[in-house]
Amino acid sequence: MSKRDFLTLLDCSLEELNAITRRGTELRGMTEQPQTLAGKSAVMMFQLNSTRTRVAFEAGLKQLGGHAVILSPADSQFGRGEPVEDMARVLSEMVDAVIIRTSSQALLEDFARAATIPVINAMSERYHPCQLLADVQTFEELRGPIEGRTVGFVGDGYNMCNSYINAARQWGFHLKIASPEGYRPDQELLKSTNNAELVETAQEAVADADLVVTDVWSSMGHEGEESRRLAAFEPFRVDEALLDGASPDVLFMHCLPAHRGEEVNDTVLDDPRSCVFREAGNRLHSQKALLEFLLT
């Protein structure tokens, strides 16, 4: 069987994505974890800082009987002169998968083309597909199928927003996006599906939404832009009053870490409609399911 990569949600069919999220829910409910990755190892290469993604992959590999090798930029030749293609070929001789967090989607794609083992996008400046596995898993655990539902995305049209556009295309939900001028998602990506649209205000985005999602206003790679972004995004803060305009049984998600007082107020993460901590916990289980899918 040829190797499979997971660089965006479009690398899998809807049936495969559903199988991964269902398996994530199964793994969440198991007291004892199956040793399905016994003898398997993966290198984790992180050019950017990570908490949830790294812990979920590292702990998940161990729980399923596998082993993680962690390489920070200081621990490898990543970005220090060795061609990406050469490193991909070397690691393909040594481990079973490579998990990369990078500021460059192009670098990730170059690495995957040269590798003969699965490559996983643990976040790039373009996409964050692993987060969407956890988000969909969480929604469906709490509210049932996401197909046909309405999702409101409020905030920066960056990697999380891009992955929500791909998710709307794959799962068939209606996505309404509210972002300030100059921070809206890629127009070509929006044109790739009839399931996503831009709206003008946060209130329009959340109207009748079954799920409301936001992200930080200044992501990694936006250093030095904070003051300008704070001014632009001020009307797009999520608080309890905004959620009151959504569906009565709305869920609220944030990929975390959240900046309380910026994209969210001080209390909305603790609102009964918020499921951000279950969402974060499901990173562990959805990523275990993804590793099983790619490696077994």
TORKOL-4160 file (C-alpha; in steps of 0.2 Angstrom, whole numbers, padded with zeros to 4 digits, m for minus):
296
<pt num="1" X="0000" Y="0000" Z="0000"/>
<pt num="2" X="0007" Y="0017" Z="m0005"/>
<pt num="3" X="0010" Y="0029" Z="0010"/>
<pt num="4" X="m0003" Y="0042" Z="0015"/>
<pt num="5" X="0001" Y="0060" Z="0021"/>
<pt num="6" X="m0011" Y="0071" Z="0031"/>
<pt num="7" X="m0006" Y="0089" Z="0025"/>
<pt num="8" X="m0024" Y="0095" Z="0024"/>
<pt num="9" X="m0041" Y="0088" Z="0027"/>
<pt num="10" X="m0043" Y="0086" Z="0008"/>
<pt num="11" X="m0030" Y="0072" Z="0009"/>
<pt num="12" X="m0044" Y="0060" Z="0015"/>
<pt num="13" X="m0061" Y="0056" Z="0009"/>
<pt num="14" X="m0076" Y="0060" Z="0020"/>
<pt num="15" X="m0078" Y="0042" Z="0024"/>
<pt num="16" X="m0060" Y="0041" Z="0030"/>
<pt num="17" X="m0062" Y="0057" Z="0040"/>
<pt num="18" X="m0078" Y="0050" Z="0048"/>
<pt num="19" X="m0069" Y="0034" Z="0052"/>
<pt num="20" X="m0055" Y="0044" Z="0061"/>
<pt num="21" X="m0066" Y="0054" Z="0071"/>
<pt num="22" X="m0077" Y="0039" Z="0076"/>
<pt num="23" X="m0061" Y="0030" Z="0081"/>
<pt num="24" X="m0056" Y="0045" Z="0091"/>
<pt num="25" X="m0072" Y="0043" Z="0101"/>
<pt num="26" X="m0070" Y="0025" Z="0103"/>
<pt num="27" X="m0052" Y="0027" Z="0110"/>
<pt num="28" X="m0058" Y="0041" Z="0122"/>
<pt num="29" X="m0070" Y="0029" Z="0130"/>
<pt num="30" X="m0057" Y="0015" Z="0132"/>
<pt num="31" X="m0050" Y="0012" Z="0149"/>
<pt num="32" X="m0036" Y="0002" Z="0142"/>
<pt num="33" X="m0028" Y="0007" Z="0126"/>
<pt num="34" X="m0025" Y="m0005" Z="0112"/>
<pt num="35" X="m0006" Y="m0007" Z="0107"/>
<pt num="36" X="m0009" Y="m0004" Z="0089"/>
<pt num="37" X="0007" Y="0006" Z="0086"/>
<pt num="38" X="0018" Y="m0006" Z="0095"/>
<pt num="39" X="0035" Y="m0006" Z="0087"/>
<pt num="40" X="0031" Y="0010" Z="0078"/>
<pt num="41" X="0041" Y="0027" Z="0080"/>
<pt num="42" X="0038" Y="0044" Z="0074"/>
<pt num="43" X="0049" Y="0060" Z="0073"/>
<pt num="44" X="0041" Y="0076" Z="0079"/>
<pt num="45" X="0049" Y="0091" Z="0071"/>
<pt num="46" X="0043" Y="0108" Z="0078"/>
<pt num="47" X="0049" Y="0124" Z="0071"/>
<pt num="48" X="0035" Y="0133" Z="0081"/>
<pt num="49" X="0030" Y="0131" Z="0099"/>
<pt num="50" X="0017" Y="0119" Z="0104"/>
<pt num="51" X="0008" Y="0112" Z="0119"/>
<pt num="52" X="m0008" Y="0103" Z="0114"/>
<pt num="53" X="m0002" Y="0096" Z="0098"/>
<pt num="54" X="0015" Y="0090" Z="0105"/>
<pt num="55" X="0008" Y="0083" Z="0121"/>
<pt num="56" X="m0006" Y="0074" Z="0111"/>
<pt num="57" X="0005" Y="0066" Z="0098"/>
<pt num="58" X="0019" Y="0061" Z="0111"/>
<pt num="59" X="0007" Y="0054" Z="0124"/>
<pt num="60" X="m0004" Y="0046" Z="0110"/>
<pt num="61" X="0010" Y="0037" Z="0103"/>
<pt num="62" X="0015" Y="0030" Z="0120"/>
<pt num="63" X="m0002" Y="0025" Z="0125"/>
<pt num="64" X="m0004" Y="0015" Z="0109"/>
<pt num="65" X="0013" Y="0007" Z="0111"/>
<pt num="66" X="0023" Y="0018" Z="0100"/>
<pt num="67" X="0038" Y="0029" Z="0102"/>
<pt num="68" X="0041" Y="0048" Z="0099"/>
<pt num="69" X="0057" Y="0056" Z="0094"/>
<pt num="70" X="0056" Y="0075" Z="0098"/>
<pt num="71" X="0067" Y="0086" Z="0087"/>
<pt num="72" X="0068" Y="0105" Z="0091"/>
<pt num="73" X="0076" Y="0117" Z="0078"/>
<pt num="74" X="0092" Y="0116" Z="0089"/>
<pt num="75" X="0092" Y="0097" Z="0089"/>
<pt num="76" X="0092" Y="0094" Z="0070"/>
<pt num="77" X="0098" Y="0101" Z="0053"/>
<pt num="78" X="0080" Y="0107" Z="0050"/>
<pt num="79" X="0082" Y="0124" Z="0042"/>
<pt num="80" X="0101" Y="0124" Z="0044"/>
<pt num="81" X="0107" Y="0120" Z="0027"/>
<pt num="82" X="0102" Y="0102" Z="0024"/>
<pt num="83" X="0090" Y="0101" Z="0010"/>
<pt num="84" X="0073" Y="0096" Z="0016"/>
<pt num="85" X="0072" Y="0082" Z="0003"/>
<pt num="86" X="0088" Y="0074" Z="0010"/>
<pt num="87" X="0081" Y="0075" Z="0027"/>
<pt num="88" X="0065" Y="0067" Z="0022"/>
<pt num="89" X="0074" Y="0053" Z="0013"/>
<pt num="90" X="0085" Y="0050" Z="0028"/>
<pt num="91" X="0071" Y="0049" Z="0041"/>
<pt num="92" X="0061" Y="0038" Z="0029"/>
<pt num="93" X="0075" Y="0025" Z="0032"/>
<pt num="94" X="0073" Y="0026" Z="0051"/>
<pt num="95" X="0056" Y="0029" Z="0057"/>
<pt num="96" X="0038" Y="0026" Z="0052"/>
<pt num="97" X="0031" Y="0044" Z="0051"/>
<pt num="98" X="0036" Y="0062" Z="0053"/>
<pt num="99" X="0025" Y="0075" Z="0061"/>
<pt num="100" X="0030" Y="0093" Z="0057"/>
<pt num="101" X="0025" Y="0110" Z="0064"/>
<pt num="102" X="0031" Y="0124" Z="0052"/>
<pt num="103" X="0028" Y="0142" Z="0047"/>
<pt num="104" X="0029" Y="0136" Z="0029"/>
<pt num="105" X="0016" Y="0125" Z="0020"/>
<pt num="106" X="0028" Y="0124" Z="0005"/>
<pt num="107" X="0042" Y="0116" Z="0015"/>
<pt num="108" X="0030" Y="0104" Z="0022"/>
<pt num="109" X="0024" Y="0099" Z="0005"/>
<pt num="110" X="0042" Y="0097" Z="m0001"/>
<pt num="111" X="0046" Y="0086" Z="0013"/>
<pt num="112" X="0031" Y="0075" Z="0010"/>
<pt num="113" X="0035" Y="0073" Z="m0008"/>
<pt num="114" X="0052" Y="0067" Z="m0004"/>
<pt num="115" X="0047" Y="0055" Z="0010"/>
<pt num="116" X="0042" Y="0037" Z="0008"/>
<pt num="117" X="0033" Y="0037" Z="0025"/>
<pt num="118" X="0018" Y="0047" Z="0031"/>
<pt num="119" X="0020" Y="0065" Z="0034"/>
<pt num="120" X="0007" Y="0074" Z="0046"/>
<pt num="121" X="0004" Y="0093" Z="0046"/>
<pt num="122" X="0005" Y="0098" Z="0065"/>
<pt num="123" X="0001" Y="0116" Z="0059"/>
<pt num="124" X="0008" Y="0127" Z="0046"/>
<pt num="125" X="0004" Y="0145" Z="0042"/>
<pt num="126" X="m0009" Y="0139" Z="0029"/>
<pt num="127" X="m0018" Y="0125" Z="0038"/>
<pt num="128" X="m0021" Y="0116" Z="0055"/>
<pt num="129" X="m0030" Y="0100" Z="0050"/>
<pt num="130" X="m0027" Y="0090" Z="0066"/>
<pt num="131" X="m0037" Y="0103" Z="0076"/>
<pt num="132" X="m0052" Y="0100" Z="0064"/>
<pt num="133" X="m0052" Y="0082" Z="0068"/>
<pt num="134" X="m0054" Y="0086" Z="0086"/>
<pt num="135" X="m0067" Y="0099" Z="0083"/>
<pt num="136" X="m0078" Y="0088" Z="0073"/>
<pt num="137" X="m0076" Y="0074" Z="0085"/>
<pt num="138" X="m0081" Y="0085" Z="0099"/>
<pt num="139" X="m0096" Y="0092" Z="0091"/>
<pt num="140" X="m0103" Y="0075" Z="0085"/>
<pt num="141" X="m0100" Y="0068" Z="0103"/>
<pt num="142" X="m0111" Y="0082" Z="0110"/>
<pt num="143" X="m0123" Y="0086" Z="0096"/>
<pt num="144" X="m0123" Y="0072" Z="0083"/>
<pt num="145" X="m0118" Y="0074" Z="0065"/>
<pt num="146" X="m0111" Y="0090" Z="0059"/>
<pt num="147" X="m0117" Y="0088" Z="0041"/>
<pt num="148" X="m0131" Y="0101" Z="0037"/>
<pt num="149" X="m0127" Y="0112" Z="0053"/>
<pt num="150" X="m0122" Y="0130" Z="0053"/>
<pt num="151" X="m0105" Y="0135" Z="0060"/>
<pt num="152" X="m0100" Y="0153" Z="0063"/>
<pt num="153" X="m0081" Y="0157" Z="0062"/>
<pt num="154" X="m0077" Y="0174" Z="0070"/>
<pt num="155" X="m0059" Y="0182" Z="0069"/>
<pt num="156" X="m0043" Y="0180" Z="0059"/>
<pt num="157" X="m0045" Y="0172" Z="0041"/>
<pt num="158" X="m0029" Y="0162" Z="0045"/>
<pt num="159" X="m0024" Y="0143" Z="0046"/>
<pt num="160" X="m0039" Y="0139" Z="0057"/>
<pt num="161" X="m0051" Y="0148" Z="0046"/>
<pt num="162" X="m0044" Y="0140" Z="0031"/>
<pt num="163" X="m0046" Y="0122" Z="0038"/>
<pt num="164" X="m0064" Y="0126" Z="0043"/>
<pt num="165" X="m0067" Y="0130" Z="0025"/>
<pt num="166" X="m0060" Y="0113" Z="0020"/>
<pt num="167" X="m0070" Y="0105" Z="0033"/>
<pt num="168" X="m0086" Y="0114" Z="0027"/>
<pt num="169" X="m0082" Y="0107" Z="0010"/>
<pt num="170" X="m0079" Y="0089" Z="0017"/>
<pt num="171" X="m0092" Y="0087" Z="0030"/>
<pt num="172" X="m0106" Y="0098" Z="0021"/>
<pt num="173" X="m0110" Y="0111" Z="0035"/>
<pt num="174" X="m0113" Y="0129" Z="0031"/>
<pt num="175" X="m0099" Y="0140" Z="0037"/>
<pt num="176" X="m0101" Y="0159" Z="0039"/>
<pt num="177" X="m0085" Y="0169" Z="0042"/>
<pt num="178" X="m0084" Y="0186" Z="0049"/>
<pt num="179" X="m0066" Y="0194" Z="0048"/>
<pt num="180" X="m0061" Y="0212" Z="0047"/>
<pt num="181" X="m0055" Y="0219" Z="0030"/>
<pt num="182" X="m0037" Y="0214" Z="0027"/>
<pt num="183" X="m0038" Y="0199" Z="0038"/>
<pt num="184" X="m0050" Y="0188" Z="0028"/>
<pt num="185" X="m0047" Y="0171" Z="0021"/>
<pt num="186" X="m0040" Y="0167" Z="0004"/>
<pt num="187" X="m0053" Y="0171" Z="m0010"/>
<pt num="188" X="m0048" Y="0156" Z="m0020"/>
<pt num="189" X="m0050" Y="0144" Z="m0005"/>
<pt num="190" X="m0067" Y="0151" Z="m0002"/>
<pt num="191" X="m0072" Y="0148" Z="m0020"/>
<pt num="192" X="m0067" Y="0130" Z="m0018"/>
<pt num="193" X="m0084" Y="0126" Z="m0010"/>
<pt num="194" X="m0102" Y="0132" Z="m0010"/>
<pt num="195" X="m0103" Y="0129" Z="0009"/>
<pt num="196" X="m0093" Y="0144" Z="0015"/>
<pt num="197" X="m0097" Y="0162" Z="0014"/>
<pt num="198" X="m0091" Y="0179" Z="0021"/>
<pt num="199" X="m0102" Y="0190" Z="0031"/>
<pt num="200" X="m0099" Y="0207" Z="0038"/>
<pt num="201" X="m0102" Y="0206" Z="0056"/>
<pt num="202" X="m0099" Y="0194" Z="0070"/>
<pt num="203" X="m0118" Y="0195" Z="0074"/>
<pt num="204" X="m0121" Y="0189" Z="0056"/>
<pt num="205" X="m0109" Y="0175" Z="0058"/>
<pt num="206" X="m0116" Y="0168" Z="0074"/>
<pt num="207" X="m0135" Y="0170" Z="0069"/>
<pt num="208" X="m0143" Y="0153" Z="0072"/>
<pt num="209" X="m0126" Y="0144" Z="0072"/>
<pt num="210" X="m0125" Y="0127" Z="0080"/>
<pt num="211" X="m0106" Y="0130" Z="0083"/>
<pt num="212" X="m0096" Y="0146" Z="0085"/>
<pt num="213" X="m0078" Y="0146" Z="0083"/>
<pt num="214" X="m0064" Y="0159" Z="0086"/>
<pt num="215" X="m0045" Y="0159" Z="0086"/>
<pt num="216" X="m0032" Y="0171" Z="0093"/>
<pt num="217" X="m0030" Y="0188" Z="0084"/>
<pt num="218" X="m0011" Y="0187" Z="0083"/>
<pt num="219" X="m0005" Y="0170" Z="0079"/>
<pt num="220" X="0013" Y="0164" Z="0078"/>
<pt num="221" X="0021" Y="0173" Z="0064"/>
<pt num="222" X="0012" Y="0189" Z="0067"/>
<pt num="223" X="0024" Y="0196" Z="0080"/>
<pt num="224" X="0025" Y="0215" Z="0079"/>
<pt num="225" X="0007" Y="0217" Z="0072"/>
<pt num="226" X="m0002" Y="0215" Z="0089"/>
<pt num="227" X="m0007" Y="0233" Z="0092"/>
<pt num="228" X="m0013" Y="0235" Z="0074"/>
<pt num="229" X="m0023" Y="0219" Z="0075"/>
<pt num="230" X="m0031" Y="0223" Z="0092"/>
<pt num="231" X="m0039" Y="0238" Z="0084"/>
<pt num="232" X="m0045" Y="0229" Z="0069"/>
<pt num="233" X="m0052" Y="0214" Z="0078"/>
<pt num="234" X="m0060" Y="0224" Z="0092"/>
<pt num="235" X="m0078" Y="0221" Z="0085"/>
<pt num="236" X="m0075" Y="0203" Z="0083"/>
<pt num="237" X="m0073" Y="0198" Z="0102"/>
<pt num="238" X="m0083" Y="0183" Z="0107"/>
<pt num="239" X="m0093" Y="0185" Z="0123"/>
<pt num="240" X="m0109" Y="0178" Z="0131"/>
<pt num="241" X="m0120" Y="0191" Z="0123"/>
<pt num="242" X="m0114" Y="0186" Z="0106"/>
<pt num="243" X="m0117" Y="0168" Z="0109"/>
<pt num="244" X="m0135" Y="0173" Z="0114"/>
<pt num="245" X="m0138" Y="0177" Z="0096"/>
<pt num="246" X="m0134" Y="0159" Z="0091"/>
<pt num="247" X="m0144" Y="0143" Z="0092"/>
<pt num="248" X="m0151" Y="0139" Z="0109"/>
<pt num="249" X="m0140" Y="0124" Z="0110"/>
<pt num="250" X="m0125" Y="0132" Z="0102"/>
<pt num="251" X="m0107" Y="0125" Z="0106"/>
<pt num="252" X="m0092" Y="0137" Z="0107"/>
<pt num="253" X="m0075" Y="0131" Z="0103"/>
<pt num="254" X="m0057" Y="0139" Z="0103"/>
<pt num="255" X="m0041" Y="0129" Z="0098"/>
<pt num="256" X="m0032" Y="0137" Z="0113"/>
<pt num="257" X="m0022" Y="0145" Z="0120"/>
<pt num="258" X="m0034" Y="0159" Z="0122"/>
<pt num="259" X="m0030" Y="0177" Z="0126"/>
<pt num="260" X="m0044" Y="0181" Z="0138"/>
<pt num="261" X="m0049" Y="0200" Z="0136"/>
<pt num="262" X="m0044" Y="0199" Z="0117"/>
<pt num="263" X="m0053" Y="0187" Z="0105"/>
<pt num="264" X="m0064" Y="0181" Z="0120"/>
<pt num="265" X="m0069" Y="0190" Z="0136"/>
<pt num="266" X="m0063" Y="0184" Z="0153"/>
<pt num="267" X="m0078" Y="0172" Z="0156"/>
<pt num="268" X="m0084" Y="0164" Z="0140"/>
<pt num="269" X="m0072" Y="0150" Z="0140"/>
<pt num="270" X="m0081" Y="0145" Z="0156"/>
<pt num="271" X="m0099" Y="0147" Z="0150"/>
<pt num="272" X="m0109" Y="0131" Z="0149"/>
<pt num="273" X="m0110" Y="0133" Z="0131"/>
<pt num="274" X="m0091" Y="0132" Z="0129"/>
<pt num="275" X="m0083" Y="0115" Z="0126"/>
<pt num="276" X="m0065" Y="0121" Z="0124"/>
<pt num="277" X="m0057" Y="0109" Z="0137"/>
<pt num="278" X="m0066" Y="0094" Z="0130"/>
<pt num="279" X="m0061" Y="0100" Z="0113"/>
<pt num="280" X="m0043" Y="0101" Z="0119"/>
<pt num="281" X="m0043" Y="0084" Z="0127"/>
<pt num="282" X="m0050" Y="0076" Z="0110"/>
<pt num="283" X="m0034" Y="0082" Z="0102"/>
<pt num="284" X="m0026" Y="0066" Z="0111"/>
<pt num="285" X="m0039" Y="0054" Z="0105"/>
<pt num="286" X="m0042" Y="0061" Z="0087"/>
<pt num="287" X="m0023" Y="0061" Z="0084"/>
<pt num="288" X="m0021" Y="0043" Z="0090"/>
<pt num="289" X="m0035" Y="0038" Z="0078"/>
<pt num="290" X="m0025" Y="0048" Z="0064"/>
<pt num="291" X="m0009" Y="0039" Z="0068"/>
<pt num="292" X="m0018" Y="0022" Z="0068"/>
<pt num="293" X="m0026" Y="0026" Z="0051"/>
<pt num="294" X="m0009" Y="0031" Z="0043"/>
<pt num="295" X="0002" Y="0018" Z="0051"/>
<pt num="296" X="m0009" Y="0002" Z="0052"/>
